[in-house]
């Protein structure tokens, strides 16, 4: 059995959980066992547990995102230890591209990443399929390890490296991401979050229209970026327009103060069918639906940019679903 270590930022914990679910079949078959820092029990030393599992894992998954790159602990400590073990042949490191970021110039940039072509999982039209690609890569790595050892993968035990000097200080300092301190968010933080969420939505719609067209021969999609604050999307079946929408970004006050969705193509900003506002709690920024005309009970909750893009895409797709 190959041991799998998750190196990730806590900002990506939801995505890590989704990936671990996709790996469940490999765990049930006895091919792998998984570990991440949420498995640390009460009373255990956090840094010691992380160090021991990182230096003994057979497969190390680097869950790459802007938060991973920005984290000193993830990048400078976990990743560098992982790459050292990979280069010595002690472990197999697999970069998993969760969210779009500059990663090719990093030490792990020379490795073959997953999903194929390094396309971020959050930009995939079918996220389950993207996670399946990662699971396939883990399965292939476990099989490779089993063939190296000359025994069936399911019977292969994890290699445990015992420090020669147990009294030596851990190479890891305190992992500050375990501390949940109340955060404050400035107007600049809110603006940056809104702009990044809008850009993610634009790319999500563009990619989704391309994929929709590939999978349905009778469907043609058209994406048009109007300016920095607005884009339109249209879907046709056999040349007949079935759905059109405009997504645009408003200001911080007034009628359009977030990211709006309007049925049809429009250059106006004084009306919309749905609105997402920028909200925050003591830990994070998120998007909140106002639920105009689409059922507030179905739209409640704290939405990530991915969730917001999926919400607007679902509204856009409703006319196509009715035409089936």
TORKOL-4160 file (C-alpha; in steps of 0.2 Angstrom, whole numbers, padded with zeros to 4 digits, m for minus):
324
<pt num="1" X="0000" Y="0000" Z="0000"/>
<pt num="2" X="0007" Y="0017" Z="m0005"/>
<pt num="3" X="0006" Y="0031" Z="0007"/>
<pt num="4" X="m0001" Y="0048" Z="0000"/>
<pt num="5" X="0003" Y="0065" Z="0008"/>
<pt num="6" X="m0007" Y="0080" Z="0004"/>
<pt num="7" X="0003" Y="0097" Z="0004"/>
<pt num="8" X="m0010" Y="0111" Z="0002"/>
<pt num="9" X="m0016" Y="0128" Z="0009"/>
<pt num="10" X="m0030" Y="0127" Z="0021"/>
<pt num="11" X="m0039" Y="0140" Z="0009"/>
<pt num="12" X="m0041" Y="0125" Z="m0003"/>
<pt num="13" X="m0048" Y="0113" Z="0010"/>
<pt num="14" X="m0064" Y="0110" Z="0001"/>
<pt num="15" X="m0055" Y="0105" Z="m0015"/>
<pt num="16" X="m0044" Y="0094" Z="m0005"/>
<pt num="17" X="m0059" Y="0085" Z="0002"/>
<pt num="18" X="m0067" Y="0083" Z="m0015"/>
<pt num="19" X="m0051" Y="0075" Z="m0022"/>
<pt num="20" X="m0049" Y="0063" Z="m0007"/>
<pt num="21" X="m0067" Y="0057" Z="m0011"/>
<pt num="22" X="m0062" Y="0053" Z="m0029"/>
<pt num="23" X="m0047" Y="0043" Z="m0022"/>
<pt num="24" X="m0059" Y="0033" Z="m0011"/>
<pt num="25" X="m0059" Y="0018" Z="m0022"/>
<pt num="26" X="m0040" Y="0016" Z="m0022"/>
<pt num="27" X="m0041" Y="0017" Z="m0003"/>
<pt num="28" X="m0055" Y="0003" Z="m0002"/>
<pt num="29" X="m0044" Y="m0008" Z="m0014"/>
<pt num="30" X="m0029" Y="m0006" Z="m0003"/>
<pt num="31" X="m0019" Y="0003" Z="m0016"/>
<pt num="32" X="m0016" Y="0019" Z="m0006"/>
<pt num="33" X="m0018" Y="0027" Z="0011"/>
<pt num="34" X="m0019" Y="0045" Z="0013"/>
<pt num="35" X="m0014" Y="0058" Z="0026"/>
<pt num="36" X="m0015" Y="0077" Z="0028"/>
<pt num="37" X="m0014" Y="0088" Z="0043"/>
<pt num="38" X="m0032" Y="0087" Z="0048"/>
<pt num="39" X="m0028" Y="0069" Z="0053"/>
<pt num="40" X="m0017" Y="0076" Z="0068"/>
<pt num="41" X="m0025" Y="0070" Z="0084"/>
<pt num="42" X="m0028" Y="0080" Z="0100"/>
<pt num="43" X="m0011" Y="0081" Z="0110"/>
<pt num="44" X="0000" Y="0077" Z="0095"/>
<pt num="45" X="0014" Y="0089" Z="0090"/>
<pt num="46" X="0008" Y="0097" Z="0074"/>
<pt num="47" X="0025" Y="0100" Z="0066"/>
<pt num="48" X="0032" Y="0083" Z="0071"/>
<pt num="49" X="0017" Y="0074" Z="0064"/>
<pt num="50" X="0018" Y="0084" Z="0047"/>
<pt num="51" X="0037" Y="0081" Z="0046"/>
<pt num="52" X="0036" Y="0062" Z="0049"/>
<pt num="53" X="0022" Y="0059" Z="0037"/>
<pt num="54" X="0030" Y="0071" Z="0024"/>
<pt num="55" X="0047" Y="0062" Z="0025"/>
<pt num="56" X="0039" Y="0044" Z="0024"/>
<pt num="57" X="0026" Y="0046" Z="0011"/>
<pt num="58" X="0028" Y="0037" Z="m0005"/>
<pt num="59" X="0017" Y="0049" Z="m0016"/>
<pt num="60" X="0016" Y="0068" Z="m0012"/>
<pt num="61" X="0002" Y="0078" Z="m0020"/>
<pt num="62" X="0006" Y="0097" Z="m0021"/>
<pt num="63" X="m0011" Y="0105" Z="m0022"/>
<pt num="64" X="m0006" Y="0121" Z="m0032"/>
<pt num="65" X="m0016" Y="0137" Z="m0031"/>
<pt num="66" X="m0011" Y="0155" Z="m0028"/>
<pt num="67" X="m0013" Y="0152" Z="m0009"/>
<pt num="68" X="m0001" Y="0137" Z="m0010"/>
<pt num="69" X="0012" Y="0148" Z="m0019"/>
<pt num="70" X="0009" Y="0162" Z="m0006"/>
<pt num="71" X="0011" Y="0151" Z="0009"/>
<pt num="72" X="0029" Y="0151" Z="0016"/>
<pt num="73" X="0025" Y="0134" Z="0025"/>
<pt num="74" X="0018" Y="0126" Z="0009"/>
<pt num="75" X="0031" Y="0133" Z="m0003"/>
<pt num="76" X="0047" Y="0135" Z="0006"/>
<pt num="77" X="0045" Y="0120" Z="0018"/>
<pt num="78" X="0034" Y="0106" Z="0012"/>
<pt num="79" X="0037" Y="0108" Z="m0006"/>
<pt num="80" X="0056" Y="0110" Z="m0005"/>
<pt num="81" X="0057" Y="0094" Z="0006"/>
<pt num="82" X="0045" Y="0085" Z="m0006"/>
<pt num="83" X="0056" Y="0090" Z="m0021"/>
<pt num="84" X="0072" Y="0085" Z="m0012"/>
<pt num="85" X="0064" Y="0067" Z="m0009"/>
<pt num="86" X="0058" Y="0067" Z="m0027"/>
<pt num="87" X="0075" Y="0071" Z="m0035"/>
<pt num="88" X="0083" Y="0057" Z="m0024"/>
<pt num="89" X="0070" Y="0045" Z="m0030"/>
<pt num="90" X="0063" Y="0043" Z="m0012"/>
<pt num="91" X="0046" Y="0048" Z="m0017"/>
<pt num="92" X="0035" Y="0053" Z="m0032"/>
<pt num="93" X="0029" Y="0071" Z="m0032"/>
<pt num="94" X="0013" Y="0075" Z="m0042"/>
<pt num="95" X="0008" Y="0093" Z="m0044"/>
<pt num="96" X="m0011" Y="0095" Z="m0045"/>
<pt num="97" X="m0016" Y="0112" Z="m0052"/>
<pt num="98" X="m0032" Y="0117" Z="m0042"/>
<pt num="99" X="m0033" Y="0135" Z="m0047"/>
<pt num="100" X="m0025" Y="0146" Z="m0060"/>
<pt num="101" X="m0008" Y="0154" Z="m0055"/>
<pt num="102" X="0009" Y="0156" Z="m0061"/>
<pt num="103" X="0018" Y="0139" Z="m0057"/>
<pt num="104" X="0028" Y="0134" Z="m0072"/>
<pt num="105" X="0044" Y="0143" Z="m0065"/>
<pt num="106" X="0043" Y="0134" Z="m0048"/>
<pt num="107" X="0054" Y="0120" Z="m0044"/>
<pt num="108" X="0040" Y="0108" Z="m0047"/>
<pt num="109" X="0036" Y="0116" Z="m0064"/>
<pt num="110" X="0047" Y="0104" Z="m0073"/>
<pt num="111" X="0036" Y="0089" Z="m0068"/>
<pt num="112" X="0021" Y="0083" Z="m0077"/>
<pt num="113" X="0006" Y="0090" Z="m0069"/>
<pt num="114" X="m0011" Y="0084" Z="m0068"/>
<pt num="115" X="m0025" Y="0087" Z="m0074"/>
<pt num="116" X="m0017" Y="0084" Z="m0091"/>
<pt num="117" X="m0010" Y="0100" Z="m0099"/>
<pt num="118" X="m0010" Y="0108" Z="m0082"/>
<pt num="119" X="m0028" Y="0115" Z="m0084"/>
<pt num="120" X="m0034" Y="0121" Z="m0067"/>
<pt num="121" X="m0047" Y="0110" Z="m0059"/>
<pt num="122" X="m0058" Y="0124" Z="m0055"/>
<pt num="123" X="m0059" Y="0129" Z="m0073"/>
<pt num="124" X="m0065" Y="0112" Z="m0079"/>
<pt num="125" X="m0083" Y="0110" Z="m0085"/>
<pt num="126" X="m0085" Y="0093" Z="m0077"/>
<pt num="127" X="m0075" Y="0094" Z="m0060"/>
<pt num="128" X="m0078" Y="0076" Z="m0056"/>
<pt num="129" X="m0069" Y="0071" Z="m0072"/>
<pt num="130" X="m0054" Y="0083" Z="m0068"/>
<pt num="131" X="m0053" Y="0075" Z="m0051"/>
<pt num="132" X="m0054" Y="0058" Z="m0059"/>
<pt num="133" X="m0039" Y="0062" Z="m0070"/>
<pt num="134" X="m0029" Y="0066" Z="m0054"/>
<pt num="135" X="m0035" Y="0049" Z="m0046"/>
<pt num="136" X="m0029" Y="0040" Z="m0062"/>
<pt num="137" X="m0012" Y="0049" Z="m0060"/>
<pt num="138" X="m0011" Y="0043" Z="m0042"/>
<pt num="139" X="m0015" Y="0025" Z="m0047"/>
<pt num="140" X="m0002" Y="0025" Z="m0060"/>
<pt num="141" X="0011" Y="0031" Z="m0048"/>
<pt num="142" X="0006" Y="0018" Z="m0035"/>
<pt num="143" X="0008" Y="0005" Z="m0048"/>
<pt num="144" X="0025" Y="0011" Z="m0053"/>
<pt num="145" X="0030" Y="0010" Z="m0035"/>
<pt num="146" X="0024" Y="m0008" Z="m0034"/>
<pt num="147" X="0033" Y="m0013" Z="m0049"/>
<pt num="148" X="0049" Y="m0005" Z="m0042"/>
<pt num="149" X="0048" Y="m0016" Z="m0026"/>
<pt num="150" X="0043" Y="m0031" Z="m0036"/>
<pt num="151" X="0027" Y="m0034" Z="m0025"/>
<pt num="152" X="0009" Y="m0031" Z="m0029"/>
<pt num="153" X="0004" Y="m0013" Z="m0025"/>
<pt num="154" X="m0010" Y="m0018" Z="m0013"/>
<pt num="155" X="0003" Y="m0027" Z="m0002"/>
<pt num="156" X="0016" Y="m0013" Z="m0002"/>
<pt num="157" X="0018" Y="m0005" Z="0014"/>
<pt num="158" X="0023" Y="0013" Z="0017"/>
<pt num="159" X="0042" Y="0017" Z="0020"/>
<pt num="160" X="0045" Y="0025" Z="0037"/>
<pt num="161" X="0060" Y="0035" Z="0039"/>
<pt num="162" X="0066" Y="0037" Z="0057"/>
<pt num="163" X="0076" Y="0052" Z="0061"/>
<pt num="164" X="0094" Y="0047" Z="0067"/>
<pt num="165" X="0093" Y="0060" Z="0081"/>
<pt num="166" X="0075" Y="0061" Z="0088"/>
<pt num="167" X="0080" Y="0075" Z="0099"/>
<pt num="168" X="0084" Y="0086" Z="0084"/>
<pt num="169" X="0073" Y="0100" Z="0081"/>
<pt num="170" X="0060" Y="0098" Z="0068"/>
<pt num="171" X="0064" Y="0107" Z="0051"/>
<pt num="172" X="0047" Y="0115" Z="0051"/>
<pt num="173" X="0042" Y="0130" Z="0061"/>
<pt num="174" X="0025" Y="0133" Z="0068"/>
<pt num="175" X="0011" Y="0131" Z="0055"/>
<pt num="176" X="0002" Y="0147" Z="0057"/>
<pt num="177" X="m0012" Y="0142" Z="0046"/>
<pt num="178" X="m0018" Y="0131" Z="0060"/>
<pt num="179" X="m0023" Y="0147" Z="0070"/>
<pt num="180" X="m0039" Y="0155" Z="0066"/>
<pt num="181" X="m0037" Y="0173" Z="0070"/>
<pt num="182" X="m0051" Y="0185" Z="0065"/>
<pt num="183" X="m0046" Y="0194" Z="0049"/>
<pt num="184" X="m0051" Y="0211" Z="0043"/>
<pt num="185" X="m0054" Y="0216" Z="0024"/>
<pt num="186" X="m0050" Y="0233" Z="0017"/>
<pt num="187" X="m0059" Y="0241" Z="0002"/>
<pt num="188" X="m0044" Y="0236" Z="m0009"/>
<pt num="189" X="m0046" Y="0218" Z="m0003"/>
<pt num="190" X="m0065" Y="0218" Z="m0008"/>
<pt num="191" X="m0061" Y="0226" Z="m0025"/>
<pt num="192" X="m0048" Y="0214" Z="m0029"/>
<pt num="193" X="m0059" Y="0199" Z="m0024"/>
<pt num="194" X="m0073" Y="0206" Z="m0035"/>
<pt num="195" X="m0062" Y="0208" Z="m0050"/>
<pt num="196" X="m0054" Y="0191" Z="m0048"/>
<pt num="197" X="m0071" Y="0183" Z="m0047"/>
<pt num="198" X="m0077" Y="0192" Z="m0062"/>
<pt num="199" X="m0062" Y="0187" Z="m0072"/>
<pt num="200" X="m0064" Y="0169" Z="m0066"/>
<pt num="201" X="m0083" Y="0169" Z="m0072"/>
<pt num="202" X="m0078" Y="0176" Z="m0089"/>
<pt num="203" X="m0065" Y="0162" Z="m0092"/>
<pt num="204" X="m0077" Y="0149" Z="m0085"/>
<pt num="205" X="m0091" Y="0154" Z="m0097"/>
<pt num="206" X="m0079" Y="0155" Z="m0112"/>
<pt num="207" X="m0072" Y="0137" Z="m0108"/>
<pt num="208" X="m0089" Y="0130" Z="m0104"/>
<pt num="209" X="m0096" Y="0137" Z="m0121"/>
<pt num="210" X="m0082" Y="0128" Z="m0130"/>
<pt num="211" X="m0085" Y="0112" Z="m0121"/>
<pt num="212" X="m0104" Y="0113" Z="m0123"/>
<pt num="213" X="m0101" Y="0115" Z="m0142"/>
<pt num="214" X="m0089" Y="0100" Z="m0143"/>
<pt num="215" X="m0100" Y="0088" Z="m0134"/>
<pt num="216" X="m0116" Y="0093" Z="m0143"/>
<pt num="217" X="m0115" Y="0094" Z="m0162"/>
<pt num="218" X="m0131" Y="0104" Z="m0164"/>
<pt num="219" X="m0126" Y="0117" Z="m0151"/>
<pt num="220" X="m0115" Y="0132" Z="m0156"/>
<pt num="221" X="m0109" Y="0144" Z="m0142"/>
<pt num="222" X="m0103" Y="0162" Z="m0143"/>
<pt num="223" X="m0093" Y="0171" Z="m0130"/>
<pt num="224" X="m0089" Y="0190" Z="m0132"/>
<pt num="225" X="m0079" Y="0201" Z="m0120"/>
<pt num="226" X="m0086" Y="0218" Z="m0121"/>
<pt num="227" X="m0074" Y="0227" Z="m0110"/>
<pt num="228" X="m0065" Y="0225" Z="m0093"/>
<pt num="229" X="m0082" Y="0225" Z="m0084"/>
<pt num="230" X="m0094" Y="0215" Z="m0096"/>
<pt num="231" X="m0096" Y="0200" Z="m0106"/>
<pt num="232" X="m0110" Y="0191" Z="m0116"/>
<pt num="233" X="m0114" Y="0173" Z="m0119"/>
<pt num="234" X="m0125" Y="0165" Z="m0132"/>
<pt num="235" X="m0130" Y="0147" Z="m0136"/>
<pt num="236" X="m0139" Y="0142" Z="m0152"/>
<pt num="237" X="m0146" Y="0125" Z="m0157"/>
<pt num="238" X="m0146" Y="0123" Z="m0176"/>
<pt num="239" X="m0144" Y="0141" Z="m0178"/>
<pt num="240" X="m0159" Y="0146" Z="m0167"/>
<pt num="241" X="m0154" Y="0157" Z="m0152"/>
<pt num="242" X="m0160" Y="0148" Z="m0136"/>
<pt num="243" X="m0151" Y="0158" Z="m0122"/>
<pt num="244" X="m0142" Y="0174" Z="m0121"/>
<pt num="245" X="m0135" Y="0183" Z="m0106"/>
<pt num="246" X="m0124" Y="0198" Z="m0100"/>
<pt num="247" X="m0113" Y="0197" Z="m0085"/>
<pt num="248" X="m0107" Y="0214" Z="m0079"/>
<pt num="249" X="m0098" Y="0221" Z="m0064"/>
<pt num="250" X="m0105" Y="0236" Z="m0055"/>
<pt num="251" X="m0098" Y="0248" Z="m0042"/>
<pt num="252" X="m0098" Y="0247" Z="m0023"/>
<pt num="253" X="m0115" Y="0257" Z="m0021"/>
<pt num="254" X="m0131" Y="0260" Z="m0030"/>
<pt num="255" X="m0142" Y="0247" Z="m0039"/>
<pt num="256" X="m0127" Y="0237" Z="m0047"/>
<pt num="257" X="m0115" Y="0235" Z="m0033"/>
<pt num="258" X="m0108" Y="0218" Z="m0036"/>
<pt num="259" X="m0108" Y="0206" Z="m0051"/>
<pt num="260" X="m0124" Y="0205" Z="m0060"/>
<pt num="261" X="m0133" Y="0193" Z="m0072"/>
<pt num="262" X="m0145" Y="0199" Z="m0085"/>
<pt num="263" X="m0155" Y="0189" Z="m0098"/>
<pt num="264" X="m0151" Y="0194" Z="m0115"/>
<pt num="265" X="m0138" Y="0206" Z="m0122"/>
<pt num="266" X="m0137" Y="0223" Z="m0114"/>
<pt num="267" X="m0126" Y="0238" Z="m0112"/>
<pt num="268" X="m0136" Y="0244" Z="m0098"/>
<pt num="269" X="m0132" Y="0242" Z="m0080"/>
<pt num="270" X="m0148" Y="0248" Z="m0071"/>
<pt num="271" X="m0157" Y="0231" Z="m0072"/>
<pt num="272" X="m0153" Y="0213" Z="m0070"/>
<pt num="273" X="m0161" Y="0196" Z="m0066"/>
<pt num="274" X="m0148" Y="0191" Z="m0052"/>
<pt num="275" X="m0135" Y="0200" Z="m0042"/>
<pt num="276" X="m0120" Y="0193" Z="m0032"/>
<pt num="277" X="m0113" Y="0205" Z="m0019"/>
<pt num="278" X="m0096" Y="0205" Z="m0010"/>
<pt num="279" X="m0098" Y="0200" Z="0008"/>
<pt num="280" X="m0086" Y="0194" Z="0022"/>
<pt num="281" X="m0086" Y="0185" Z="0039"/>
<pt num="282" X="m0071" Y="0184" Z="0051"/>
<pt num="283" X="m0061" Y="0173" Z="0040"/>
<pt num="284" X="m0065" Y="0176" Z="0022"/>
<pt num="285" X="m0073" Y="0185" Z="0008"/>
<pt num="286" X="m0087" Y="0177" Z="m0002"/>
<pt num="287" X="m0101" Y="0181" Z="m0014"/>
<pt num="288" X="m0119" Y="0181" Z="m0009"/>
<pt num="289" X="m0134" Y="0179" Z="m0020"/>
<pt num="290" X="m0149" Y="0191" Z="m0018"/>
<pt num="291" X="m0160" Y="0178" Z="m0026"/>
<pt num="292" X="m0170" Y="0189" Z="m0038"/>
<pt num="293" X="m0183" Y="0179" Z="m0046"/>
<pt num="294" X="m0173" Y="0162" Z="m0044"/>
<pt num="295" X="m0178" Y="0156" Z="m0027"/>
<pt num="296" X="m0169" Y="0164" Z="m0013"/>
<pt num="297" X="m0169" Y="0147" Z="m0003"/>
<pt num="298" X="m0159" Y="0139" Z="m0017"/>
<pt num="299" X="m0146" Y="0153" Z="m0018"/>
<pt num="300" X="m0142" Y="0156" Z="0000"/>
<pt num="301" X="m0124" Y="0152" Z="0006"/>
<pt num="302" X="m0106" Y="0159" Z="0004"/>
<pt num="303" X="m0101" Y="0157" Z="m0014"/>
<pt num="304" X="m0083" Y="0155" Z="m0020"/>
<pt num="305" X="m0079" Y="0162" Z="m0037"/>
<pt num="306" X="m0081" Y="0144" Z="m0043"/>
<pt num="307" X="m0098" Y="0142" Z="m0035"/>
<pt num="308" X="m0104" Y="0159" Z="m0042"/>
<pt num="309" X="m0099" Y="0155" Z="m0060"/>
<pt num="310" X="m0108" Y="0138" Z="m0058"/>
<pt num="311" X="m0124" Y="0147" Z="m0052"/>
<pt num="312" X="m0124" Y="0160" Z="m0067"/>
<pt num="313" X="m0120" Y="0146" Z="m0079"/>
<pt num="314" X="m0135" Y="0136" Z="m0072"/>
<pt num="315" X="m0146" Y="0151" Z="m0075"/>
<pt num="316" X="m0139" Y="0153" Z="m0092"/>
<pt num="317" X="m0142" Y="0134" Z="m0096"/>
<pt num="318" X="m0160" Y="0134" Z="m0090"/>
<pt num="319" X="m0168" Y="0138" Z="m0107"/>
<pt num="320" X="m0157" Y="0125" Z="m0116"/>
<pt num="321" X="m0163" Y="0112" Z="m0103"/>
<pt num="322" X="m0181" Y="0116" Z="m0106"/>
<pt num="323" X="m0179" Y="0114" Z="m0125"/>
<pt num="324" X="m0173" Y="0096" Z="m0123"/>
